Amino acid sequence: MHAKILWIEGRRTATPAFIPALRKKGYHVETVMTGKAAVEALPVVGPDIVVINAASLRSSGKRICQTMRDAVDGTPILLIANPEHPVSGDVDVNVILKLPFTIRKLVNRIEPLLPRESSKVLTAGAISLDLERNLVRCNGVETRLTPRLTELLKMLLEKPGEVLEREKLFKRVWKTDYMGDTRTLDVHISWLRKAIEKDPRNPECLKTIRGVGYRLDVDVEE
């Protein structure tokens, strides 16, 4: 399966049309026009890589690179730079490509940044969790998770059919004994449901056990 690319590009651009070429090669490319839109798209797209076409934005891209680095939680970033707007100082990206270059060169720089298949996969029923890549597959859909969501789902997958108390989940995932406010756990559970449920508002797998905690109901072979 080819990579999911979150591509940030301005509305008007004189740069080469790389996106159609990437799609033709089988890559899944989602485009947005601003850093704000990119941050909002992250949990939906679950990109393997973020590409920032700063040349199309008529800027060096340094500010938007920092915004994305703060948001992507380790996902690689590739910056397309325009010689007319050089990047000054350090910029926290994995690769900088200066125009002009070919689609082949772009693909050759993207491929080494992509996650590889992992041997650390935890499976229960239709849910498969890649612990190294923070990637969950369910019902034919892949979703990239944050490290905390991965740890939370890992706990549930290790005990399918068992009720896990809220306090236990919170203490292990957030690594704290402070239990003053665990509402953030509910938010993370809602995010997990978006990744593994066909209808997150009417969950069939990840059930709330009122007053106690949560239970993952999956069909596990004996």
Rosetta constraint file for C-alpha pairs under 8 A:
AtomPair CA 2 CA 26 HARMONIC 6.13 0.50
AtomPair CA 2 CA 27 HARMONIC 5.13 0.50
AtomPair CA 2 CA 28 HARMONIC 6.95 0.50
AtomPair CA 3 CA 27 HARMONIC 5.56 0.50
AtomPair CA 3 CA 28 HARMONIC 6.26 0.50
AtomPair CA 3 CA 47 HARMONIC 7.51 0.50
AtomPair CA 3 CA 48 HARMONIC 5.82 0.50
AtomPair CA 3 CA 49 HARMONIC 7.59 0.50
AtomPair CA 3 CA 114 HARMONIC 7.01 0.50
AtomPair CA 4 CA 27 HARMONIC 6.39 0.50
AtomPair CA 4 CA 28 HARMONIC 4.80 0.50
AtomPair CA 4 CA 29 HARMONIC 6.00 0.50
AtomPair CA 4 CA 30 HARMONIC 7.70 0.50
AtomPair CA 4 CA 45 HARMONIC 7.36 0.50
AtomPair CA 4 CA 46 HARMONIC 7.29 0.50
AtomPair CA 4 CA 47 HARMONIC 4.81 0.50
AtomPair CA 4 CA 48 HARMONIC 5.27 0.50
AtomPair CA 4 CA 49 HARMONIC 6.80 0.50
AtomPair CA 5 CA 27 HARMONIC 7.28 0.50
AtomPair CA 5 CA 28 HARMONIC 6.08 0.50
AtomPair CA 5 CA 29 HARMONIC 4.75 0.50
AtomPair CA 5 CA 30 HARMONIC 6.21 0.50
AtomPair CA 5 CA 47 HARMONIC 5.30 0.50
AtomPair CA 5 CA 48 HARMONIC 6.09 0.50
AtomPair CA 5 CA 49 HARMONIC 5.23 0.50
AtomPair CA 5 CA 50 HARMONIC 5.79 0.50
AtomPair CA 5 CA 51 HARMONIC 7.01 0.50
AtomPair CA 6 CA 29 HARMONIC 6.04 0.50
AtomPair CA 6 CA 30 HARMONIC 5.05 0.50
AtomPair CA 6 CA 31 HARMONIC 6.04 0.50
AtomPair CA 6 CA 32 HARMONIC 7.64 0.50
AtomPair CA 6 CA 38 HARMONIC 7.38 0.50
AtomPair CA 6 CA 42 HARMONIC 7.90 0.50
AtomPair CA 6 CA 45 HARMONIC 7.23 0.50
AtomPair CA 6 CA 47 HARMONIC 5.73 0.50
AtomPair CA 6 CA 49 HARMONIC 6.49 0.50
AtomPair CA 6 CA 50 HARMONIC 4.82 0.50
AtomPair CA 6 CA 51 HARMONIC 6.22 0.50
AtomPair CA 7 CA 29 HARMONIC 6.65 0.50
AtomPair CA 7 CA 30 HARMONIC 5.95 0.50
AtomPair CA 7 CA 31 HARMONIC 4.70 0.50
AtomPair CA 7 CA 32 HARMONIC 6.33 0.50
AtomPair CA 7 CA 50 HARMONIC 5.98 0.50
AtomPair CA 7 CA 51 HARMONIC 4.80 0.50
AtomPair CA 7 CA 52 HARMONIC 6.07 0.50
AtomPair CA 7 CA 53 HARMONIC 7.47 0.50
AtomPair CA 8 CA 31 HARMONIC 5.80 0.50
AtomPair CA 8 CA 32 HARMONIC 5.03 0.50
AtomPair CA 8 CA 33 HARMONIC 5.39 0.50
AtomPair CA 8 CA 34 HARMONIC 6.43 0.50
AtomPair CA 8 CA 35 HARMONIC 7.28 0.50
AtomPair CA 8 CA 38 HARMONIC 6.99 0.50
AtomPair CA 8 CA 50 HARMONIC 7.77 0.50
AtomPair CA 8 CA 51 HARMONIC 6.20 0.50
AtomPair CA 8 CA 52 HARMONIC 4.86 0.50
AtomPair CA 8 CA 53 HARMONIC 5.93 0.50
AtomPair CA 9 CA 13 HARMONIC 7.85 0.50
AtomPair CA 9 CA 31 HARMONIC 6.95 0.50
AtomPair CA 9 CA 32 HARMONIC 6.34 0.50
AtomPair CA 9 CA 33 HARMONIC 5.03 0.50
AtomPair CA 9 CA 34 HARMONIC 7.39 0.50
AtomPair CA 9 CA 52 HARMONIC 6.67 0.50
AtomPair CA 9 CA 53 HARMONIC 5.25 0.50
AtomPair CA 9 CA 54 HARMONIC 7.26 0.50
AtomPair CA 9 CA 56 HARMONIC 5.84 0.50
AtomPair CA 9 CA 57 HARMONIC 6.58 0.50
AtomPair CA 10 CA 32 HARMONIC 8.00 0.50
AtomPair CA 10 CA 33 HARMONIC 5.04 0.50
AtomPair CA 10 CA 34 HARMONIC 7.43 0.50
AtomPair CA 10 CA 53 HARMONIC 7.77 0.50
AtomPair CA 10 CA 56 HARMONIC 5.14 0.50
AtomPair CA 10 CA 57 HARMONIC 5.09 0.50
AtomPair CA 11 CA 33 HARMONIC 6.57 0.50
AtomPair CA 11 CA 56 HARMONIC 7.82 0.50
AtomPair CA 12 CA 56 HARMONIC 6.85 0.50
AtomPair CA 13 CA 55 HARMONIC 7.81 0.50
AtomPair CA 13 CA 56 HARMONIC 4.77 0.50
AtomPair CA 13 CA 57 HARMONIC 7.76 0.50
AtomPair CA 14 CA 56 HARMONIC 6.94 0.50
AtomPair CA 15 CA 55 HARMONIC 7.04 0.50
AtomPair CA 15 CA 56 HARMONIC 6.50 0.50
AtomPair CA 17 CA 21 HARMONIC 7.31 0.50
AtomPair CA 18 CA 22 HARMONIC 6.22 0.50
AtomPair CA 18 CA 103 HARMONIC 6.40 0.50
AtomPair CA 19 CA 23 HARMONIC 6.22 0.50
AtomPair CA 19 CA 29 HARMONIC 7.06 0.50
AtomPair CA 20 CA 24 HARMONIC 6.11 0.50
AtomPair CA 21 CA 25 HARMONIC 6.42 0.50
AtomPair CA 21 CA 103 HARMONIC 7.30 0.50
AtomPair CA 22 CA 26 HARMONIC 6.58 0.50
AtomPair CA 22 CA 27 HARMONIC 5.56 0.50
AtomPair CA 22 CA 28 HARMONIC 7.95 0.50
AtomPair CA 22 CA 29 HARMONIC 7.57 0.50
AtomPair CA 22 CA 103 HARMONIC 7.93 0.50
AtomPair CA 23 CA 27 HARMONIC 4.87 0.50
AtomPair CA 23 CA 28 HARMONIC 6.18 0.50
AtomPair CA 23 CA 29 HARMONIC 6.59 0.50
AtomPair CA 30 CA 45 HARMONIC 7.40 0.50
AtomPair CA 32 CA 37 HARMONIC 6.08 0.50
AtomPair CA 32 CA 38 HARMONIC 6.03 0.50
AtomPair CA 33 CA 37 HARMONIC 6.86 0.50
AtomPair CA 33 CA 38 HARMONIC 7.70 0.50
AtomPair CA 34 CA 38 HARMONIC 6.26 0.50
AtomPair CA 35 CA 39 HARMONIC 6.24 0.50
AtomPair CA 35 CA 64 HARMONIC 5.84 0.50
AtomPair CA 35 CA 67 HARMONIC 7.02 0.50
AtomPair CA 35 CA 68 HARMONIC 7.07 0.50
AtomPair CA 36 CA 40 HARMONIC 6.39 0.50
AtomPair CA 37 CA 41 HARMONIC 6.14 0.50
AtomPair CA 38 CA 42 HARMONIC 6.25 0.50
AtomPair CA 38 CA 68 HARMONIC 7.85 0.50
AtomPair CA 39 CA 68 HARMONIC 6.97 0.50
AtomPair CA 39 CA 71 HARMONIC 6.59 0.50
AtomPair CA 40 CA 44 HARMONIC 7.93 0.50
AtomPair CA 41 CA 45 HARMONIC 5.92 0.50
AtomPair CA 42 CA 46 HARMONIC 5.52 0.50
AtomPair CA 42 CA 47 HARMONIC 6.82 0.50
AtomPair CA 42 CA 72 HARMONIC 7.41 0.50
AtomPair CA 43 CA 144 HARMONIC 7.75 0.50
AtomPair CA 45 CA 143 HARMONIC 7.67 0.50
AtomPair CA 46 CA 143 HARMONIC 5.58 0.50
AtomPair CA 46 CA 144 HARMONIC 4.71 0.50
AtomPair CA 46 CA 145 HARMONIC 7.45 0.50
AtomPair CA 47 CA 75 HARMONIC 7.62 0.50
AtomPair CA 47 CA 144 HARMONIC 7.15 0.50
AtomPair CA 48 CA 75 HARMONIC 6.39 0.50
AtomPair CA 48 CA 76 HARMONIC 7.29 0.50
AtomPair CA 48 CA 114 HARMONIC 6.26 0.50
AtomPair CA 48 CA 115 HARMONIC 7.12 0.50
AtomPair CA 48 CA 144 HARMONIC 7.99 0.50
AtomPair CA 49 CA 75 HARMONIC 5.87 0.50
AtomPair CA 49 CA 76 HARMONIC 5.11 0.50
AtomPair CA 49 CA 77 HARMONIC 5.87 0.50
AtomPair CA 49 CA 78 HARMONIC 7.51 0.50
AtomPair CA 49 CA 110 HARMONIC 7.93 0.50
AtomPair CA 49 CA 113 HARMONIC 7.49 0.50
AtomPair CA 49 CA 114 HARMONIC 7.08 0.50
AtomPair CA 50 CA 75 HARMONIC 7.26 0.50
AtomPair CA 50 CA 76 HARMONIC 6.36 0.50
AtomPair CA 50 CA 77 HARMONIC 4.78 0.50
AtomPair CA 50 CA 78 HARMONIC 6.25 0.50
AtomPair CA 51 CA 77 HARMONIC 5.84 0.50
AtomPair CA 51 CA 78 HARMONIC 4.77 0.50
AtomPair CA 51 CA 79 HARMONIC 5.90 0.50
AtomPair CA 51 CA 80 HARMONIC 7.41 0.50
AtomPair CA 52 CA 61 HARMONIC 7.41 0.50
AtomPair CA 52 CA 65 HARMONIC 7.47 0.50
AtomPair CA 52 CA 77 HARMONIC 7.48 0.50
AtomPair CA 52 CA 78 HARMONIC 6.27 0.50
AtomPair CA 52 CA 79 HARMONIC 4.90 0.50
AtomPair CA 52 CA 80 HARMONIC 6.06 0.50
AtomPair CA 53 CA 57 HARMONIC 6.83 0.50
AtomPair CA 53 CA 61 HARMONIC 7.86 0.50
AtomPair CA 53 CA 79 HARMONIC 6.16 0.50
AtomPair CA 53 CA 80 HARMONIC 4.71 0.50
AtomPair CA 53 CA 81 HARMONIC 6.86 0.50
AtomPair CA 54 CA 58 HARMONIC 6.30 0.50
AtomPair CA 54 CA 59 HARMONIC 5.73 0.50
AtomPair CA 54 CA 60 HARMONIC 5.92 0.50
AtomPair CA 54 CA 61 HARMONIC 4.83 0.50
AtomPair CA 54 CA 79 HARMONIC 6.81 0.50
AtomPair CA 54 CA 80 HARMONIC 5.71 0.50
AtomPair CA 54 CA 81 HARMONIC 5.56 0.50
AtomPair CA 54 CA 82 HARMONIC 6.99 0.50
AtomPair CA 55 CA 59 HARMONIC 6.46 0.50
AtomPair CA 55 CA 60 HARMONIC 7.36 0.50
AtomPair CA 55 CA 80 HARMONIC 6.39 0.50
AtomPair CA 55 CA 81 HARMONIC 5.36 0.50
AtomPair CA 55 CA 82 HARMONIC 4.66 0.50
AtomPair CA 55 CA 85 HARMONIC 7.59 0.50
AtomPair CA 57 CA 61 HARMONIC 7.60 0.50
AtomPair CA 58 CA 85 HARMONIC 7.22 0.50
AtomPair CA 59 CA 85 HARMONIC 5.81 0.50
AtomPair CA 60 CA 81 HARMONIC 6.63 0.50
AtomPair CA 60 CA 82 HARMONIC 7.37 0.50
AtomPair CA 60 CA 85 HARMONIC 5.05 0.50
AtomPair CA 60 CA 86 HARMONIC 5.78 0.50
AtomPair CA 60 CA 87 HARMONIC 5.18 0.50
AtomPair CA 61 CA 65 HARMONIC 5.99 0.50
AtomPair CA 61 CA 79 HARMONIC 7.62 0.50
AtomPair CA 61 CA 81 HARMONIC 7.58 0.50
AtomPair CA 61 CA 87 HARMONIC 7.46 0.50
AtomPair CA 62 CA 66 HARMONIC 6.42 0.50
AtomPair CA 62 CA 87 HARMONIC 6.75 0.50
AtomPair CA 62 CA 91 HARMONIC 6.12 0.50
AtomPair CA 63 CA 67 HARMONIC 6.37 0.50
AtomPair CA 64 CA 68 HARMONIC 6.16 0.50
AtomPair CA 65 CA 69 HARMONIC 6.05 0.50
AtomPair CA 65 CA 77 HARMONIC 7.84 0.50
AtomPair CA 65 CA 79 HARMONIC 7.83 0.50
AtomPair CA 65 CA 91 HARMONIC 7.15 0.50
AtomPair CA 65 CA 92 HARMONIC 6.81 0.50
AtomPair CA 65 CA 93 HARMONIC 6.93 0.50
AtomPair CA 66 CA 70 HARMONIC 6.19 0.50
AtomPair CA 66 CA 91 HARMONIC 7.46 0.50
AtomPair CA 66 CA 92 HARMONIC 6.64 0.50
AtomPair CA 67 CA 71 HARMONIC 6.47 0.50
AtomPair CA 68 CA 72 HARMONIC 5.87 0.50
AtomPair CA 69 CA 73 HARMONIC 7.00 0.50
AtomPair CA 69 CA 74 HARMONIC 7.42 0.50
AtomPair CA 69 CA 75 HARMONIC 8.00 0.50
AtomPair CA 69 CA 77 HARMONIC 7.68 0.50
AtomPair CA 69 CA 92 HARMONIC 6.94 0.50
AtomPair CA 69 CA 93 HARMONIC 7.58 0.50
AtomPair CA 73 CA 146 HARMONIC 7.09 0.50
AtomPair CA 76 CA 93 HARMONIC 7.09 0.50
AtomPair CA 76 CA 94 HARMONIC 5.92 0.50
AtomPair CA 76 CA 113 HARMONIC 6.49 0.50
AtomPair CA 77 CA 93 HARMONIC 5.14 0.50
AtomPair CA 77 CA 94 HARMONIC 5.43 0.50
AtomPair CA 77 CA 95 HARMONIC 6.81 0.50
AtomPair CA 78 CA 93 HARMONIC 6.20 0.50
AtomPair CA 78 CA 94 HARMONIC 5.91 0.50
AtomPair CA 78 CA 95 HARMONIC 4.81 0.50
AtomPair CA 78 CA 96 HARMONIC 5.93 0.50
AtomPair CA 78 CA 97 HARMONIC 7.55 0.50
AtomPair CA 78 CA 110 HARMONIC 7.74 0.50
AtomPair CA 79 CA 93 HARMONIC 6.95 0.50
AtomPair CA 79 CA 95 HARMONIC 6.22 0.50
AtomPair CA 79 CA 96 HARMONIC 4.77 0.50
AtomPair CA 79 CA 97 HARMONIC 6.19 0.50
AtomPair CA 80 CA 96 HARMONIC 6.03 0.50
AtomPair CA 80 CA 97 HARMONIC 4.96 0.50
AtomPair CA 80 CA 98 HARMONIC 5.91 0.50
AtomPair CA 80 CA 99 HARMONIC 7.06 0.50
AtomPair CA 81 CA 85 HARMONIC 7.23 0.50
AtomPair CA 81 CA 86 HARMONIC 6.94 0.50
AtomPair CA 81 CA 87 HARMONIC 7.48 0.50
AtomPair CA 81 CA 96 HARMONIC 6.75 0.50
AtomPair CA 81 CA 97 HARMONIC 5.99 0.50
AtomPair CA 81 CA 98 HARMONIC 4.75 0.50
AtomPair CA 81 CA 99 HARMONIC 6.34 0.50
AtomPair CA 82 CA 86 HARMONIC 6.50 0.50
AtomPair CA 82 CA 98 HARMONIC 5.88 0.50
AtomPair CA 82 CA 99 HARMONIC 5.69 0.50
AtomPair CA 83 CA 98 HARMONIC 6.56 0.50
AtomPair CA 83 CA 99 HARMONIC 6.85 0.50
AtomPair CA 87 CA 91 HARMONIC 7.59 0.50
AtomPair CA 95 CA 109 HARMONIC 7.53 0.50
AtomPair CA 97 CA 101 HARMONIC 7.76 0.50
AtomPair CA 97 CA 106 HARMONIC 7.92 0.50
AtomPair CA 101 CA 105 HARMONIC 6.45 0.50
AtomPair CA 101 CA 106 HARMONIC 7.34 0.50
AtomPair CA 102 CA 106 HARMONIC 6.46 0.50
AtomPair CA 103 CA 107 HARMONIC 6.19 0.50
AtomPair CA 104 CA 108 HARMONIC 6.09 0.50
AtomPair CA 105 CA 109 HARMONIC 6.28 0.50
AtomPair CA 106 CA 110 HARMONIC 6.21 0.50
AtomPair CA 107 CA 111 HARMONIC 6.04 0.50
AtomPair CA 108 CA 112 HARMONIC 7.33 0.50
AtomPair CA 109 CA 113 HARMONIC 7.34 0.50
AtomPair CA 110 CA 114 HARMONIC 6.79 0.50
AtomPair CA 115 CA 133 HARMONIC 6.59 0.50
AtomPair CA 116 CA 133 HARMONIC 7.94 0.50
AtomPair CA 118 CA 130 HARMONIC 6.56 0.50
AtomPair CA 118 CA 131 HARMONIC 7.80 0.50
AtomPair CA 118 CA 132 HARMONIC 6.27 0.50
AtomPair CA 118 CA 133 HARMONIC 7.18 0.50
AtomPair CA 120 CA 130 HARMONIC 6.06 0.50
AtomPair CA 120 CA 131 HARMONIC 5.67 0.50
AtomPair CA 120 CA 132 HARMONIC 6.39 0.50
AtomPair CA 121 CA 128 HARMONIC 6.66 0.50
AtomPair CA 121 CA 129 HARMONIC 5.45 0.50
AtomPair CA 121 CA 130 HARMONIC 4.45 0.50
AtomPair CA 121 CA 131 HARMONIC 5.90 0.50
AtomPair CA 122 CA 128 HARMONIC 5.79 0.50
AtomPair CA 122 CA 129 HARMONIC 5.08 0.50
AtomPair CA 122 CA 130 HARMONIC 6.51 0.50
AtomPair CA 122 CA 131 HARMONIC 7.27 0.50
AtomPair CA 122 CA 154 HARMONIC 7.46 0.50
AtomPair CA 122 CA 157 HARMONIC 7.32 0.50
AtomPair CA 123 CA 127 HARMONIC 5.69 0.50
AtomPair CA 123 CA 128 HARMONIC 4.36 0.50
AtomPair CA 123 CA 129 HARMONIC 6.19 0.50
AtomPair CA 123 CA 157 HARMONIC 7.16 0.50
AtomPair CA 124 CA 128 HARMONIC 6.60 0.50
AtomPair CA 124 CA 157 HARMONIC 6.11 0.50
AtomPair CA 124 CA 160 HARMONIC 7.41 0.50
AtomPair CA 124 CA 218 HARMONIC 6.66 0.50
AtomPair CA 124 CA 219 HARMONIC 7.36 0.50
AtomPair CA 124 CA 220 HARMONIC 5.98 0.50
AtomPair CA 125 CA 218 HARMONIC 5.21 0.50
AtomPair CA 125 CA 219 HARMONIC 4.86 0.50
AtomPair CA 125 CA 220 HARMONIC 5.08 0.50
AtomPair CA 125 CA 221 HARMONIC 7.63 0.50
AtomPair CA 126 CA 137 HARMONIC 7.97 0.50
AtomPair CA 126 CA 138 HARMONIC 5.67 0.50
AtomPair CA 126 CA 139 HARMONIC 6.60 0.50
AtomPair CA 126 CA 218 HARMONIC 7.44 0.50
AtomPair CA 126 CA 219 HARMONIC 7.74 0.50
AtomPair CA 127 CA 136 HARMONIC 7.03 0.50
AtomPair CA 127 CA 137 HARMONIC 5.90 0.50
AtomPair CA 127 CA 138 HARMONIC 4.84 0.50
AtomPair CA 127 CA 139 HARMONIC 7.75 0.50
AtomPair CA 127 CA 196 HARMONIC 7.28 0.50
AtomPair CA 128 CA 136 HARMONIC 5.63 0.50
AtomPair CA 128 CA 137 HARMONIC 5.14 0.50
AtomPair CA 128 CA 138 HARMONIC 6.54 0.50
AtomPair CA 129 CA 134 HARMONIC 7.24 0.50
AtomPair CA 129 CA 135 HARMONIC 5.88 0.50
AtomPair CA 129 CA 136 HARMONIC 4.43 0.50
AtomPair CA 129 CA 137 HARMONIC 6.48 0.50
AtomPair CA 129 CA 150 HARMONIC 7.73 0.50
AtomPair CA 129 CA 153 HARMONIC 7.98 0.50
AtomPair CA 129 CA 154 HARMONIC 7.49 0.50
AtomPair CA 130 CA 134 HARMONIC 5.67 0.50
AtomPair CA 130 CA 135 HARMONIC 5.08 0.50
AtomPair CA 130 CA 136 HARMONIC 6.14 0.50
AtomPair CA 131 CA 135 HARMONIC 7.03 0.50
AtomPair CA 131 CA 150 HARMONIC 6.95 0.50
AtomPair CA 133 CA 144 HARMONIC 7.85 0.50
AtomPair CA 134 CA 144 HARMONIC 5.82 0.50
AtomPair CA 134 CA 145 HARMONIC 5.24 0.50
AtomPair CA 134 CA 146 HARMONIC 6.61 0.50
AtomPair CA 134 CA 147 HARMONIC 6.49 0.50
AtomPair CA 134 CA 150 HARMONIC 5.83 0.50
AtomPair CA 135 CA 142 HARMONIC 6.75 0.50
AtomPair CA 135 CA 143 HARMONIC 5.71 0.50
AtomPair CA 135 CA 144 HARMONIC 4.48 0.50
AtomPair CA 135 CA 145 HARMONIC 5.85 0.50
AtomPair CA 135 CA 150 HARMONIC 7.80 0.50
AtomPair CA 136 CA 142 HARMONIC 5.68 0.50
AtomPair CA 136 CA 143 HARMONIC 5.37 0.50
AtomPair CA 136 CA 144 HARMONIC 6.40 0.50
AtomPair CA 136 CA 145 HARMONIC 7.21 0.50
AtomPair CA 136 CA 195 HARMONIC 7.50 0.50
AtomPair CA 136 CA 196 HARMONIC 7.99 0.50
AtomPair CA 137 CA 141 HARMONIC 5.49 0.50
AtomPair CA 137 CA 142 HARMONIC 4.47 0.50
AtomPair CA 137 CA 143 HARMONIC 6.51 0.50
AtomPair CA 137 CA 196 HARMONIC 7.74 0.50
AtomPair CA 138 CA 142 HARMONIC 6.67 0.50
AtomPair CA 138 CA 195 HARMONIC 7.54 0.50
AtomPair CA 138 CA 196 HARMONIC 5.59 0.50
AtomPair CA 139 CA 196 HARMONIC 7.57 0.50
AtomPair CA 141 CA 195 HARMONIC 7.98 0.50
AtomPair CA 142 CA 195 HARMONIC 7.87 0.50
AtomPair CA 143 CA 195 HARMONIC 6.04 0.50
AtomPair CA 145 CA 149 HARMONIC 5.72 0.50
AtomPair CA 145 CA 150 HARMONIC 5.94 0.50
AtomPair CA 146 CA 150 HARMONIC 6.20 0.50
AtomPair CA 147 CA 151 HARMONIC 6.25 0.50
AtomPair CA 148 CA 152 HARMONIC 6.11 0.50
AtomPair CA 148 CA 173 HARMONIC 6.12 0.50
AtomPair CA 148 CA 174 HARMONIC 7.60 0.50
AtomPair CA 149 CA 153 HARMONIC 6.09 0.50
AtomPair CA 149 CA 188 HARMONIC 6.64 0.50
AtomPair CA 149 CA 192 HARMONIC 6.96 0.50
AtomPair CA 150 CA 154 HARMONIC 5.98 0.50
AtomPair CA 151 CA 155 HARMONIC 6.33 0.50
AtomPair CA 151 CA 173 HARMONIC 6.19 0.50
AtomPair CA 152 CA 156 HARMONIC 6.60 0.50
AtomPair CA 152 CA 169 HARMONIC 6.97 0.50
AtomPair CA 152 CA 173 HARMONIC 6.22 0.50
AtomPair CA 153 CA 157 HARMONIC 6.05 0.50
AtomPair CA 153 CA 192 HARMONIC 7.51 0.50
AtomPair CA 154 CA 158 HARMONIC 6.12 0.50
AtomPair CA 155 CA 159 HARMONIC 6.68 0.50
AtomPair CA 155 CA 169 HARMONIC 7.62 0.50
AtomPair CA 156 CA 160 HARMONIC 6.14 0.50
AtomPair CA 156 CA 164 HARMONIC 7.47 0.50
AtomPair CA 156 CA 215 HARMONIC 7.05 0.50
AtomPair CA 156 CA 216 HARMONIC 5.95 0.50
AtomPair CA 157 CA 216 HARMONIC 7.12 0.50
AtomPair CA 159 CA 216 HARMONIC 7.71 0.50
AtomPair CA 160 CA 215 HARMONIC 7.11 0.50
AtomPair CA 160 CA 216 HARMONIC 5.26 0.50
AtomPair CA 160 CA 217 HARMONIC 6.06 0.50
AtomPair CA 160 CA 218 HARMONIC 6.64 0.50
AtomPair CA 161 CA 215 HARMONIC 5.99 0.50
AtomPair CA 161 CA 216 HARMONIC 5.55 0.50
AtomPair CA 161 CA 217 HARMONIC 5.10 0.50
AtomPair CA 161 CA 218 HARMONIC 7.16 0.50
AtomPair CA 162 CA 215 HARMONIC 5.64 0.50
AtomPair CA 162 CA 216 HARMONIC 7.08 0.50
AtomPair CA 163 CA 209 HARMONIC 7.36 0.50
AtomPair CA 163 CA 212 HARMONIC 7.73 0.50
AtomPair CA 163 CA 213 HARMONIC 6.37 0.50
AtomPair CA 163 CA 214 HARMONIC 5.52 0.50
AtomPair CA 163 CA 215 HARMONIC 4.57 0.50
AtomPair CA 163 CA 216 HARMONIC 7.75 0.50
AtomPair CA 164 CA 168 HARMONIC 6.92 0.50
AtomPair CA 164 CA 169 HARMONIC 6.89 0.50
AtomPair CA 164 CA 212 HARMONIC 7.68 0.50
AtomPair CA 164 CA 213 HARMONIC 5.52 0.50
AtomPair CA 164 CA 214 HARMONIC 5.46 0.50
AtomPair CA 164 CA 215 HARMONIC 6.21 0.50
AtomPair CA 165 CA 169 HARMONIC 6.41 0.50
AtomPair CA 165 CA 212 HARMONIC 5.44 0.50
AtomPair CA 165 CA 213 HARMONIC 4.32 0.50
AtomPair CA 165 CA 214 HARMONIC 6.68 0.50
AtomPair CA 166 CA 170 HARMONIC 6.05 0.50
AtomPair CA 166 CA 182 HARMONIC 7.96 0.50
AtomPair CA 166 CA 185 HARMONIC 7.91 0.50
AtomPair CA 166 CA 212 HARMONIC 6.46 0.50
AtomPair CA 166 CA 213 HARMONIC 4.59 0.50
AtomPair CA 166 CA 214 HARMONIC 7.14 0.50
AtomPair CA 167 CA 171 HARMONIC 6.01 0.50
AtomPair CA 167 CA 179 HARMONIC 7.24 0.50
AtomPair CA 168 CA 172 HARMONIC 6.26 0.50
AtomPair CA 169 CA 173 HARMONIC 6.05 0.50
AtomPair CA 170 CA 174 HARMONIC 5.67 0.50
AtomPair CA 170 CA 175 HARMONIC 7.45 0.50
AtomPair CA 170 CA 176 HARMONIC 7.64 0.50
AtomPair CA 170 CA 179 HARMONIC 7.95 0.50
AtomPair CA 170 CA 182 HARMONIC 7.01 0.50
AtomPair CA 170 CA 185 HARMONIC 6.66 0.50
AtomPair CA 171 CA 175 HARMONIC 5.08 0.50
AtomPair CA 171 CA 176 HARMONIC 5.07 0.50
AtomPair CA 171 CA 177 HARMONIC 5.72 0.50
AtomPair CA 171 CA 178 HARMONIC 7.79 0.50
AtomPair CA 172 CA 176 HARMONIC 7.33 0.50
AtomPair CA 182 CA 186 HARMONIC 7.30 0.50
AtomPair CA 183 CA 187 HARMONIC 6.63 0.50
AtomPair CA 184 CA 188 HARMONIC 6.35 0.50
AtomPair CA 185 CA 189 HARMONIC 6.19 0.50
AtomPair CA 186 CA 190 HARMONIC 6.28 0.50
AtomPair CA 187 CA 191 HARMONIC 6.42 0.50
AtomPair CA 188 CA 192 HARMONIC 6.25 0.50
AtomPair CA 189 CA 193 HARMONIC 6.24 0.50
AtomPair CA 190 CA 194 HARMONIC 6.51 0.50
AtomPair CA 190 CA 200 HARMONIC 7.40 0.50
AtomPair CA 191 CA 195 HARMONIC 6.68 0.50
AtomPair CA 192 CA 196 HARMONIC 6.34 0.50
AtomPair CA 193 CA 197 HARMONIC 5.13 0.50
AtomPair CA 193 CA 200 HARMONIC 5.08 0.50
AtomPair CA 193 CA 203 HARMONIC 7.00 0.50
AtomPair CA 193 CA 206 HARMONIC 6.77 0.50
AtomPair CA 194 CA 198 HARMONIC 7.83 0.50
AtomPair CA 194 CA 199 HARMONIC 7.71 0.50
AtomPair CA 194 CA 200 HARMONIC 5.34 0.50
AtomPair CA 196 CA 200 HARMONIC 8.00 0.50
AtomPair CA 196 CA 205 HARMONIC 7.91 0.50
AtomPair CA 197 CA 203 HARMONIC 6.04 0.50
AtomPair CA 197 CA 204 HARMONIC 6.96 0.50
AtomPair CA 197 CA 205 HARMONIC 6.83 0.50
AtomPair CA 197 CA 206 HARMONIC 7.85 0.50
AtomPair CA 198 CA 203 HARMONIC 7.71 0.50
AtomPair CA 199 CA 203 HARMONIC 6.10 0.50
AtomPair CA 203 CA 207 HARMONIC 6.45 0.50
AtomPair CA 204 CA 217 HARMONIC 7.43 0.50
AtomPair CA 205 CA 215 HARMONIC 7.90 0.50
AtomPair CA 205 CA 216 HARMONIC 5.44 0.50
AtomPair CA 205 CA 217 HARMONIC 4.72 0.50
AtomPair CA 205 CA 218 HARMONIC 6.16 0.50
AtomPair CA 206 CA 214 HARMONIC 6.89 0.50
AtomPair CA 206 CA 215 HARMONIC 5.85 0.50
AtomPair CA 206 CA 216 HARMONIC 4.64 0.50
AtomPair CA 206 CA 217 HARMONIC 6.37 0.50
AtomPair CA 207 CA 214 HARMONIC 5.63 0.50
AtomPair CA 207 CA 215 HARMONIC 5.21 0.50
AtomPair CA 207 CA 216 HARMONIC 6.25 0.50
AtomPair CA 207 CA 217 HARMONIC 7.32 0.50
AtomPair CA 208 CA 213 HARMONIC 6.17 0.50
AtomPair CA 208 CA 214 HARMONIC 4.70 0.50
AtomPair CA 208 CA 215 HARMONIC 6.58 0.50
AtomPair CA 209 CA 213 HARMONIC 5.19 0.50
AtomPair CA 209 CA 214 HARMONIC 5.37 0.50
AtomPair CA 209 CA 215 HARMONIC 6.95 0.50
